[in-house]
Amino acid sequence: MTFYNCACYYTNNIFLEEYKIHVKFIDEEQFRQEYEQILREKGCDTNEQLDHVLQTILLEVNRRKNANKDLIRRKQIIKDLYKPYHPAIYTLKQQYLHPKFLEIWHLCNNPHVKLKDILNHLSCEAANQVYSFPVFTKEFCELFIQEIENFEKSECPKGRPNTMNNYGILLNELGFDEDFITPLREIYLRPITSILYPDWGGDCLDSHKAFVVTYKLGHDINLSYHYDNSEVTLNIALGKQFTGSGLYFGDMKSNSGKVSTSGFTKYDHQLGVGLLHRGQHMHGASPLTSGERYNIIIWMRSSEIRNKLCPMCNKRPTLVPCSGFGDGFTTGKMVELCATL
């Protein structure tokens, strides 16, 4: 199966860290008309500041236009030069999975299981349809962090996970996709998500984007309120020792673009435990106050769902070629294919 990006990837959801806002950029005239007053109200007071914002946006747009060829280049360099510290962990094995997770997985493979049966084996968090359960063993978490730290110390190029996280690693570039993340999604997670999220493509999650995020003082310490480019997200805490940096959840994303910031519920990370939620569920991360936090994030996507409506632009997707899973779109019904930008 061939996957695609939506053309809005090049124009929408550009995050301006200094002003904590996502913007759309078609051209300077459109941008000034839509965002200049908003930015002024957020402290972008001078023409020099606005020019700096425009330069930042143009750099990000250019990065996105070159993302596919840059990804291919980085993957080849890493393959040629990087020597894995723990090569065995690049292939998923059941021994890496927590016994509680395997118990839930076996239960979900029972054709007669009901939702209520599954919920008895999960932690139902305060936020609606947000669930937690152990995923990896402590031993695997330690090995995985050692591998990530070893790669971080290498001179190999590293692509950042997204526009909001400045530190982290794309797991497809490092070589974890084919034999680790893909079987984790297809064999182990899909039976669970099919029961928990039937209305969000839980039974037909056919692609993903997986990455590691790291938080520590002097680097990223928090994450602004946002939604994910996924139908279902799994967020697994690997360690290390840290304080603060809990998650908070609000409402579901509104297609109108309005953001509600009322009624937050909180969640504190636990080693080896995964948090499962709908990608369109608005959330953020509170500031880390000490230590280091490493998490694996898996954005799981259903082409059957997103082919009807792109979750990032709320429109019928116009597809552009990409490498790998892209943003999870396929040439199914309700999709328009665009050969060039």
GUBATOR-33051 format. One record per atom (N, C-alpha, C): residue in one letter; x, y, z. Coordinates in steps of 0.2 Angstrom, whole numbers, padded with zeros to 4 digits, always signed. Layout:
N
AXYZ
...
***
This chain:
341
M+0004-0006+0000
M+0000+0000+0000
M+0004+0006+0000
T+0002+0011-0004
T+0006+0017-0004
T+0003+0023+0000
F+0007+0026+0004
F+0004+0031+0008
F+0006+0038+0006
Y+0002+0043+0008
Y+0003+0050+0006
Y+0003+0055+0012
N+0005+0061+0010
N+0003+0067+0015
N-0002+0071+0012
C-0006+0075+0016
C-0011+0080+0013
C-0007+0086+0012
A-0009+0089+0006
A-0005+0095+0004
A-0005+0101+0010
C-0009+0100+0015
C-0009+0105+0020
C-0003+0104+0025
Y+0000+0099+0024
Y+0007+0098+0028
Y+0011+0104+0027
Y+0011+0107+0021
Y+0016+0112+0019
Y+0014+0119+0021
T+0008+0119+0023
T+0005+0126+0025
T+0002+0127+0032
N-0001+0121+0035
N-0005+0122+0041
N-0001+0120+0047
N-0004+0122+0053
N-0001+0119+0059
N+0006+0120+0060
I+0009+0126+0058
I+0015+0129+0060
I+0016+0132+0067
F+0019+0129+0071
F+0019+0131+0078
F+0025+0136+0079
L+0022+0142+0082
L+0027+0147+0084
L+0028+0147+0092
E+0033+0144+0094
E+0035+0143+0101
E+0034+0149+0105
E+0037+0154+0103
E+0037+0160+0107
E+0030+0163+0109
Y+0026+0162+0104
Y+0019+0165+0105
Y+0014+0159+0106
K+0016+0153+0107
K+0011+0147+0108
K+0005+0147+0104
I+0006+0147+0097
I+0001+0147+0093
I+0003+0143+0087
H-0002+0140+0084
H-0002+0136+0077
H-0004+0141+0072
V-0001+0142+0066
V-0003+0146+0061
V-0003+0142+0054
K-0007+0145+0050
K-0007+0143+0043
K-0003+0148+0039
F+0001+0146+0034
F+0004+0151+0030
F+0004+0149+0022
I+0000+0153+0019
I+0000+0152+0011
I+0004+0157+0008
D+0004+0164+0010
D+0008+0169+0008
D+0008+0174+0013
E+0013+0179+0012
E+0013+0184+0018
E+0007+0189+0018
E+0003+0190+0013
E-0003+0194+0013
E-0008+0190+0017
Q-0009+0184+0016
Q-0014+0180+0020
Q-0012+0180+0027
F-0006+0178+0028
F-0003+0178+0035
F-0004+0184+0039
R-0002+0190+0036
R-0003+0196+0040
R-0011+0198+0041
Q-0015+0196+0036
Q-0022+0197+0037
Q-0025+0193+0043
E-0023+0187+0043
E-0026+0182+0048
E-0023+0183+0055
Y-0016+0184+0055
Y-0013+0183+0062
Y-0009+0189+0064
E-0008+0195+0061
E-0004+0200+0063
E-0007+0203+0069
Q-0014+0204+0070
Q-0017+0207+0076
Q-0016+0202+0082
I-0017+0196+0080
I-0017+0191+0086
I-0010+0191+0089
L-0005+0191+0084
L+0002+0191+0087
L+0004+0198+0090
R+0001+0203+0088
R+0002+0209+0092
R-0001+0209+0099
E-0006+0206+0100
E-0009+0205+0106
E-0005+0200+0111
K-0001+0196+0107
K+0003+0191+0111
K+0010+0194+0112
G+0011+0200+0111
G+0018+0203+0112
G+0022+0204+0106
C+0020+0202+0100
C+0024+0203+0094
C+0023+0211+0092
D+0026+0215+0096
D+0024+0222+0095
D+0028+0226+0089
T+0033+0224+0087
T+0037+0228+0082
T+0037+0225+0075
N+0039+0229+0070
N+0040+0226+0064
N+0045+0221+0063
E+0051+0222+0067
E+0056+0218+0067
E+0055+0211+0070
Q+0050+0211+0075
Q+0048+0205+0078
Q+0044+0201+0073
L+0039+0204+0070
L+0035+0201+0065
L+0039+0198+0059
D+0044+0202+0057
D+0049+0200+0051
D+0052+0193+0054
H+0054+0193+0060
H+0058+0187+0063
H+0053+0181+0063
V+0046+0182+0064
V+0041+0177+0064
V+0041+0175+0057
L+0041+0179+0052
L+0040+0177+0045
L+0046+0173+0043
Q+0052+0175+0045
Q+0058+0171+0043
Q+0058+0164+0046
T+0055+0164+0052
T+0055+0157+0055
T+0050+0153+0052
I+0044+0156+0049
I+0039+0152+0046
I+0042+0149+0039
L+0045+0154+0036
L+0048+0152+0029
L+0053+0146+0030
L+0057+0147+0035
L+0062+0141+0036
L+0058+0134+0037
E+0053+0135+0041
E+0049+0129+0043
E+0046+0126+0036
V+0043+0130+0032
V+0040+0128+0026
V+0045+0125+0021
N+0051+0128+0021
N+0056+0125+0017
N+0058+0118+0020
R+0059+0118+0026
R+0061+0111+0029
R+0056+0106+0027
R+0049+0108+0028
R+0044+0103+0026
R+0044+0101+0019
K+0046+0106+0014
K+0046+0104+0007
K+0052+0099+0006
N+0057+0100+0010
N+0063+0095+0009
N+0063+0089+0013
A+0058+0088+0017
A+0057+0083+0022
A+0058+0076+0020
N+0055+0074+0014
N+0056+0068+0011
N+0063+0066+0009
K+0066+0070+0005
K+0073+0069+0003
K+0078+0069+0009
D+0077+0074+0014
D+0081+0074+0020
D+0080+0068+0024
L+0074+0065+0025
L+0073+0059+0029
L+0077+0053+0025
I+0076+0052+0019
I+0080+0047+0015
I+0087+0048+0016
R+0090+0054+0016
R+0097+0055+0017
R+0099+0053+0024
R+0095+0055+0029
R+0097+0053+0036
R+0097+0046+0037
K+0092+0043+0034
K+0091+0035+0036
K+0097+0032+0033
Q+0100+0034+0027
Q+0105+0030+0024
Q+0112+0032+0027
I+0113+0038+0030
I+0119+0039+0034
I+0119+0035+0040
I+0113+0035+0044
I+0112+0031+0050
I+0114+0024+0049
K+0111+0021+0043
K+0112+0014+0042
K+0119+0013+0040
D+0123+0017+0037
D+0130+0016+0035
D+0134+0017+0041
L+0133+0022+0045
L+0138+0024+0050
L+0136+0022+0058
Y+0130+0021+0059
Y+0128+0020+0066
Y+0129+0013+0068
K+0132+0011+0074
K+0132+0005+0077
K+0128+0004+0083
P+0122+0000+0082
P+0118+0000+0088
P+0121-0003+0094
Y+0119+0000+0100
Y+0122-0002+0106
Y+0119-0009+0109
H+0112-0009+0107
H+0109-0016+0109
H+0105-0018+0103
P+0108-0021+0098
P+0105-0023+0092
P+0099-0027+0092
A+0099-0031+0098
A+0093-0036+0098
A+0087-0033+0099
I+0087-0027+0102
I+0080-0024+0104
I+0077-0020+0098
Y+0080-0021+0092
Y+0077-0018+0086
Y+0072-0023+0083
T+0071-0029+0086
T+0066-0033+0084
T+0062-0035+0090
L+0055-0034+0089
L+0051-0035+0095
L+0050-0042+0097
K+0051-0043+0104
K+0050-0049+0107
K+0045-0049+0112
Q+0041-0054+0114
Q+0036-0054+0119
Q+0039-0053+0126
Q+0046-0055+0127
Q+0049-0054+0133
Q+0050-0047+0135
Y+0049-0042+0130
Y+0050-0035+0131
Y+0043-0032+0134
L+0038-0036+0133
L+0031-0034+0135
L+0029-0036+0142
H+0026-0031+0145
H+0024-0032+0152
H+0019-0038+0152
P+0019-0043+0157
P+0014-0048+0158
P+0007-0045+0158
K+0006-0040+0161
K-0001-0037+0162
K-0003-0035+0155
F+0001-0032+0150
F+0000-0030+0144
F-0002-0036+0140
L+0002-0042+0140
L+0000-0048+0137
L-0007-0051+0139
E-0008-0050+0145
E-0015-0052+0148
E-0020-0049+0144
I-0020-0042+0144
I-0025-0038+0140
I-0025-0040+0133
W-0020-0041+0130
W-0019-0043+0123
W-0023-0050+0122
H-0021-0054+0126
H-0025-0061+0125
H-0032-0060+0126
L-0034-0056+0131
L-0041-0055+0132
L-0045-0052+0126
C-0041-0047+0123
C-0044-0044+0117
C-0045-0048+0111
N-0041-0053+0111
N-0041-0058+0105
N-0047-0063+0106
N-0050-0063+0111
N-0056-0067+0112
N-0062-0064+0108
P-0065-0068+0103
P-0070-0065+0099
P-0076-0063+0102
H-0077-0066+0109
H-0083-0064+0112
H-0082-0059+0118
V-0076-0056+0118
V-0075-0051+0123
V-0079-0045+0122
K-0081-0042+0128
K-0085-0035+0128
K-0081-0030+0131
L-0083-0024+0129
L-0079-0018+0131
L-0078-0018+0139
K-0084-0019+0142
K-0084-0019+0150
K-0079-0024+0153
D-0077-0030+0149
D-0073-0035+0151
D-0065-0032+0151
I-0064-0028+0146
I-0058-0025+0145
I-0056-0020+0150
L-0062-0016+0151
L-0061-0010+0156
L-0059-0012+0163
N-0061-0018+0164
N-0059-0021+0171
N-0051-0022+0172
H-0048-0022+0166
H-0041-0024+0166
H-0036-0018+0165
L-0040-0012+0164
L-0036-0006+0162
L-0037-0001+0168
S-0033+0004+0168
S-0035+0010+0172
S-0038+0015+0168
C-0044+0017+0170
C-0048+0022+0166
C-0047+0029+0169
E-0043+0033+0166
E-0041+0039+0168
E-0047+0044+0169
A-0046+0050+0172
A-0051+0055+0173
A-0054+0057+0167
A-0050+0058+0162
A-0052+0061+0155
A-0056+0055+0151
N-0061+0057+0148
N-0065+0053+0144
N-0061+0049+0139
Q-0062+0042+0139
Q-0059+0037+0135
Q-0051+0038+0134
V-0048+0039+0140
V-0041+0039+0141
V-0039+0033+0146
Y-0035+0029+0143
Y-0034+0023+0147
Y-0026+0022+0148
S-0024+0019+0153
S-0017+0017+0155
S-0016+0010+0157
F-0011+0007+0155
F-0009+0000+0157
F-0002-0001+0155
P+0002-0006+0159
P+0009-0007+0158
P+0010-0010+0151
V+0015-0007+0147
V+0017-0010+0141
V+0023-0013+0141
F+0029-0010+0143
F+0035-0013+0143
F+0038-0015+0150
T+0042-0020+0150
T+0045-0021+0156
T+0050-0016+0158
K+0052-0016+0164
K+0057-0011+0167
K+0064-0012+0163
E+0066-0019+0162
E+0072-0020+0159
E+0072-0018+0152
F+0067-0019+0148
F+0067-0016+0142
F+0068-0008+0141
C+0064-0005+0146
C+0064+0002+0146
C+0072+0005+0147
E+0075+0001+0151
E+0082+0003+0153
E+0087+0002+0147
L+0086-0004+0143
L+0089-0005+0137
L+0088+0000+0132
F+0081+0002+0131
F+0079+0006+0126
F+0082+0013+0127
I+0082+0016+0133
I+0085+0022+0135
I+0093+0022+0133
Q+0096+0017+0135
Q+0103+0016+0134
Q+0104+0017+0126
E+0100+0014+0122
E+0101+0014+0115
E+0100+0021+0112
I+0095+0024+0115
I+0093+0031+0113
I+0099+0036+0115
E+0101+0035+0121
E+0107+0039+0123
E+0113+0038+0119
N+0114+0032+0117
N+0120+0031+0113
N+0119+0034+0106
F+0114+0034+0103
F+0112+0037+0097
F+0113+0045+0097
E+0110+0047+0103
E+0111+0055+0104
E+0118+0057+0104
K+0122+0053+0106
K+0129+0055+0107
K+0133+0054+0100
S+0130+0050+0096
S+0133+0049+0089
S+0133+0056+0085
E+0137+0056+0080
E+0137+0062+0075
E+0133+0061+0069
C+0128+0056+0070
C+0123+0055+0064
C+0118+0060+0064
P+0116+0062+0059
P+0110+0067+0058
P+0104+0065+0062
K+0100+0069+0064
K+0094+0068+0068
K+0088+0072+0066
G+0083+0069+0064
G+0077+0073+0062
G+0073+0074+0068
R+0070+0080+0069
R+0066+0081+0075
R+0059+0078+0074
P+0056+0076+0080
P+0049+0073+0079
P+0044+0077+0076
N+0043+0083+0078
N+0038+0088+0075
N+0040+0095+0077
T+0035+0100+0075
T+0037+0107+0076
T+0037+0109+0083
M+0034+0105+0088
M+0033+0107+0095
M+0039+0104+0099
N+0042+0098+0097
N+0047+0095+0101
N+0054+0097+0097
N+0058+0100+0101
N+0065+0102+0098
N+0070+0096+0099
Y+0068+0092+0104
Y+0073+0086+0105
Y+0069+0080+0105
G+0072+0075+0102
G+0069+0068+0102
G+0072+0065+0095
I+0069+0059+0094
I+0072+0055+0088
I+0066+0051+0085
L+0066+0052+0078
L+0061+0048+0074
L+0064+0041+0073
L+0059+0036+0076
L+0061+0029+0076
L+0062+0026+0069
N+0058+0029+0064
N+0059+0026+0058
N+0066+0027+0055
E+0069+0033+0057
E+0076+0034+0054
E+0081+0030+0058
L+0080+0028+0064
L+0085+0024+0068
L+0084+0017+0066
G+0078+0015+0063
G+0078+0008+0061
G+0073+0003+0065
F+0069+0007+0069
F+0064+0003+0073
F+0057+0001+0070
D+0056+0004+0064
D+0049+0004+0061
D+0047-0004+0059
E+0051-0007+0055
E+0049-0013+0052
E+0048-0019+0056
D+0053-0020+0061
D+0053-0026+0065
D+0051-0024+0072
F+0049-0018+0074
F+0047-0017+0081
F+0041-0013+0081
I+0040-0007+0079
I+0034-0003+0079
I+0028-0006+0075
T+0030-0008+0069
T+0024-0011+0065
T+0021-0017+0068
P+0025-0022+0070
P+0022-0028+0073
P+0019-0026+0080
L+0021-0021+0083
L+0018-0019+0090
L+0011-0016+0088
R+0011-0012+0083
R+0004-0009+0081
R-0001-0015+0078
E+0002-0019+0073
E-0002-0023+0070
E-0004-0029+0074
I+0000-0032+0078
I-0001-0038+0081
I-0004-0037+0088
Y-0001-0032+0092
Y-0003-0032+0099
Y-0007-0026+0100
L-0007-0020+0097
L-0011-0014+0099
L-0018-0014+0095
R-0018-0017+0089
R-0024-0016+0085
R-0030-0020+0089
P-0029-0026+0091
P-0034-0030+0095
P-0037-0026+0101
I-0033-0022+0104
I-0035-0018+0110
I-0039-0011+0107
T-0036-0008+0102
T-0039-0002+0100
T-0045-0003+0096
S-0046-0009+0093
S-0052-0011+0090
S-0058-0011+0095
I-0057-0013+0101
I-0062-0013+0106
I-0063-0006+0109
L-0058-0003+0111
L-0058+0004+0114
L-0060+0009+0110
Y-0058+0009+0103
Y-0060+0015+0099
Y-0063+0013+0092
P-0068+0009+0092
P-0071+0007+0086
P-0073+0013+0081
D-0075+0019+0084
D-0077+0024+0080
D-0072+0029+0078
W-0066+0027+0080
W-0060+0031+0078
W-0055+0027+0074
G-0057+0021+0070
G-0053+0017+0066
G-0049+0012+0070
G-0051+0011+0076
G-0047+0007+0080
G-0045+0000+0078
D-0050-0003+0073
D-0049-0009+0070
D-0046-0009+0064
C-0044-0003+0061
C-0041-0003+0055
C-0035+0002+0055
L-0031+0002+0060
L-0025+0007+0060
L-0020+0004+0056
D-0018+0007+0050
D-0014+0004+0045
D-0007+0008+0044
S-0006+0013+0048
S+0000+0016+0048
S+0002+0020+0054
H+0008+0023+0055
H+0009+0026+0061
H+0015+0031+0060
K+0016+0035+0065
K+0023+0039+0066
K+0025+0038+0073
A+0031+0035+0074
A+0033+0034+0080
A+0040+0038+0082
F+0040+0041+0088
F+0046+0044+0089
F+0047+0045+0097
V+0053+0046+0099
V+0055+0047+0106
V+0055+0055+0107
V+0052+0057+0113
V+0053+0064+0115
V+0057+0064+0122
T+0061+0069+0122
T+0065+0070+0129
T+0064+0076+0132
Y+0063+0077+0138
Y+0063+0083+0142
Y+0068+0083+0147
K+0071+0089+0148
K+0076+0090+0153
K+0077+0097+0154
L+0080+0100+0159
L+0081+0107+0160
L+0086+0109+0155
G+0085+0115+0152
G+0089+0118+0147
G+0087+0115+0140
H+0083+0110+0140
H+0080+0108+0133
H+0073+0109+0133
D+0069+0105+0130
D+0062+0105+0131
D+0060+0104+0138
I+0055+0107+0141
I+0053+0106+0148
I+0046+0105+0148
N+0042+0107+0143
N+0035+0107+0143
N+0032+0106+0136
L+0026+0105+0135
L+0023+0105+0128
L+0016+0108+0128
S+0015+0113+0124
S+0009+0117+0124
S+0003+0113+0122
Y-0003+0116+0123
Y-0009+0113+0122
Y-0010+0111+0115
H-0012+0105+0113
H-0012+0103+0106
H-0016+0097+0105
Y-0017+0095+0099
Y-0020+0088+0097
Y-0015+0085+0092
D-0015+0078+0092
D-0010+0074+0088
D-0013+0073+0081
N-0008+0072+0076
N-0010+0070+0069
N-0011+0062+0069
S-0016+0060+0073
S-0017+0053+0073
S-0024+0052+0075
E-0027+0045+0074
E-0033+0043+0076
E-0033+0041+0083
V-0027+0037+0085
V-0026+0035+0092
V-0019+0036+0093
T-0017+0038+0099
T-0010+0039+0101
T-0009+0035+0107
L-0003+0032+0107
L+0000+0028+0113
L+0006+0032+0115
N+0006+0034+0122
N+0012+0037+0125
N+0015+0033+0130
I+0021+0031+0130
I+0024+0026+0134
I+0029+0029+0138
A+0029+0029+0145
A+0035+0032+0149
A+0040+0027+0149
L+0046+0029+0148
L+0052+0025+0148
L+0056+0026+0154
G+0056+0032+0157
G+0060+0035+0162
G+0063+0041+0160
K+0068+0044+0163
K+0072+0041+0169
K+0068+0044+0176
Q+0072+0047+0180
Q+0069+0050+0186
Q+0068+0057+0185
F+0062+0059+0186
F+0060+0066+0185
F+0054+0068+0190
T+0053+0075+0190
T+0048+0077+0194
T+0044+0082+0189
G+0038+0083+0190
G+0034+0087+0186
G+0032+0084+0179
S+0031+0088+0174
S+0030+0085+0167
S+0024+0080+0166
G+0019+0081+0171
G+0013+0077+0170
G+0009+0080+0164
L+0004+0076+0161
L+0000+0078+0156
L-0007+0081+0158
Y-0010+0085+0154
Y-0016+0087+0156
Y-0021+0087+0150
F-0027+0085+0150
F-0032+0084+0145
F-0038+0089+0146
G-0040+0091+0140
G-0046+0096+0140
G-0051+0093+0136
D-0054+0096+0131
D-0059+0094+0127
D-0057+0091+0120
M-0061+0088+0116
M-0059+0086+0110
M-0059+0092+0105
K-0054+0091+0100
K-0053+0096+0095
K-0060+0098+0092
S-0061+0105+0091
S-0067+0107+0087
S-0065+0108+0080
N-0069+0106+0075
N-0068+0107+0068
N-0069+0115+0067
S-0072+0119+0071
S-0072+0126+0070
S-0066+0129+0071
G-0061+0126+0075
G-0055+0129+0076
G-0054+0132+0083
K-0060+0133+0086
K-0060+0136+0093
K-0057+0131+0098
V-0053+0134+0103
V-0050+0130+0108
V-0053+0131+0115
S-0055+0126+0118
S-0057+0127+0125
S-0052+0125+0130
T-0051+0129+0135
T-0046+0128+0140
T-0049+0127+0147
S-0055+0125+0147
S-0058+0124+0154
S-0058+0116+0155
G-0059+0115+0162
G-0060+0108+0164
G-0054+0103+0163
F-0048+0105+0164
F-0042+0100+0163
F-0043+0094+0168
T-0040+0089+0166
T-0039+0083+0170
T-0032+0081+0169
K-0029+0078+0174
K-0022+0077+0174
K-0020+0070+0175
Y-0014+0068+0172
Y-0011+0062+0172
Y-0004+0062+0174
D-0001+0058+0178
D+0006+0057+0180
D+0009+0051+0177
H+0015+0052+0173
H+0018+0046+0170
H+0020+0041+0175
Q+0020+0035+0173
Q+0023+0029+0177
Q+0028+0025+0172
L+0033+0023+0175
L+0038+0019+0171
L+0035+0013+0168
G+0036+0013+0161
G+0034+0007+0157
G+0026+0007+0156
V+0023+0012+0158
V+0015+0012+0157
V+0014+0016+0151
G+0009+0014+0147
G+0007+0017+0141
G+0000+0021+0143
L-0001+0027+0140
L-0007+0030+0140
L-0010+0030+0133
L-0016+0028+0132
L-0019+0027+0126
L-0025+0033+0126
H-0025+0037+0120
H-0030+0042+0120
H-0032+0043+0112
R-0037+0046+0111
R-0039+0048+0104
R-0034+0054+0102
G-0032+0054+0096
G-0027+0059+0094
G-0030+0066+0094
Q-0037+0067+0093
Q-0040+0073+0093
Q-0042+0076+0100
H-0040+0072+0105
H-0041+0074+0112
H-0036+0080+0113
M-0038+0086+0115
M-0033+0091+0116
M-0029+0090+0123
H-0023+0091+0123
H-0019+0089+0129
H-0012+0093+0128
G-0008+0093+0134
G-0002+0096+0134
G+0002+0093+0140
A+0008+0095+0141
A+0013+0093+0146
A+0015+0099+0150
S+0014+0098+0157
S+0016+0103+0162
S+0024+0103+0162
P+0027+0109+0165
P+0034+0109+0165
P+0037+0104+0169
L+0043+0101+0167
L+0047+0097+0170
L+0051+0101+0175
T+0052+0099+0182
T+0055+0103+0187
T+0062+0100+0189
S+0063+0094+0187
S+0070+0091+0188
S+0070+0084+0185
G+0076+0082+0183
G+0078+0076+0180
G+0077+0076+0173
E+0076+0070+0170
E+0075+0069+0163
E+0069+0064+0162
R+0065+0065+0157
R+0060+0061+0155
R+0060+0059+0147
Y+0060+0052+0146
Y+0060+0049+0140
Y+0053+0046+0138
N+0050+0047+0133
N+0044+0044+0131
N+0044+0042+0124
I+0041+0036+0122
I+0039+0034+0116
I+0032+0036+0114
I+0032+0040+0108
I+0025+0042+0106
I+0024+0038+0100
I+0018+0035+0099
I+0016+0031+0093
I+0009+0034+0091
W+0009+0038+0085
W+0003+0041+0082
W+0001+0036+0077
M-0005+0032+0079
M-0008+0027+0075
M-0013+0030+0070
R-0013+0028+0064
R-0018+0032+0059
R-0022+0026+0055
S-0028+0028+0054
S-0032+0024+0050
S-0034+0028+0043
S-0032+0025+0038
S-0033+0028+0031
S-0041+0028+0030
E-0044+0024+0032
E-0051+0023+0031
E-0055+0029+0034
I-0052+0032+0040
I-0055+0037+0043
I-0052+0044+0040
R-0046+0045+0040
R-0043+0051+0037
R-0044+0052+0030
N-0045+0047+0026
N-0046+0049+0019
N-0053+0053+0018
K-0057+0053+0023
K-0063+0056+0022
K-0062+0064+0024
L-0058+0065+0029
L-0057+0072+0032
L-0050+0072+0035
C-0046+0076+0032
C-0039+0077+0035
C-0040+0080+0042
P-0037+0077+0047
P-0038+0080+0054
P-0034+0086+0055
M-0030+0088+0051
M-0026+0094+0052
M-0029+0100+0049
C-0032+0099+0043
C-0035+0105+0040
C-0043+0105+0039
N-0046+0099+0042
N-0053+0098+0042
N-0056+0099+0035
K-0052+0097+0030
K-0055+0097+0023
K-0054+0090+0020
R-0057+0089+0014
R-0055+0083+0010
R-0048+0083+0008
P-0044+0078+0010
P-0037+0078+0009
P-0035+0079+0001
T-0030+0083+0000
T-0027+0083-0007
T-0020+0080-0006
L-0019+0074-0009
L-0013+0070-0008
L-0007+0072-0012
V-0001+0072-0008
V+0005+0073-0012
V+0010+0067-0010
P+0014+0065-0014
P+0019+0060-0013
P+0023+0061-0007
C+0025+0055-0004
C+0030+0056+0002
C+0033+0049+0002
S+0038+0048+0007
S+0041+0042+0008
S+0038+0039+0014
G+0039+0032+0015
G+0036+0028+0021
G+0029+0029+0021
F+0027+0030+0028
F+0019+0030+0029
F+0017+0037+0028
G+0021+0042+0027
G+0019+0049+0027
G+0014+0051+0032
D+0008+0054+0031
D+0003+0056+0036
D-0003+0051+0036
G-0002+0045+0032
G-0006+0040+0033
G-0012+0040+0028
F-0012+0044+0023
F-0017+0044+0018
F-0016+0039+0012
T-0021+0037+0009
T-0021+0032+0004
T-0025+0035-0002
T-0025+0032-0008
T-0029+0034-0013
T-0036+0030-0013
G-0039+0031-0007
G-0046+0028-0007
G-0051+0033-0009
K-0057+0032-0007
K-0063+0036-0009
K-0062+0043-0006
M-0065+0048-0009
M-0065+0055-0006
M-0058+0058-0006
V-0054+0056-0009
V-0047+0058-0009
V-0045+0061-0016
E-0042+0067-0016
E-0040+0070-0022
E-0032+0069-0023
L-0029+0067-0028
L-0022+0066-0029
L-0019+0072-0033
C-0014+0075-0030
C-0010+0080-0033
C-0003+0078-0034
A-0001+0078-0040
A+0006+0076-0042
A+0011+0081-0040
T+0010+0087-0040
T+0015+0092-0038
T+0011+0097-0033
L+0015+0101-0029
L+0013+0106-0025
L+0010+0112-0029
***
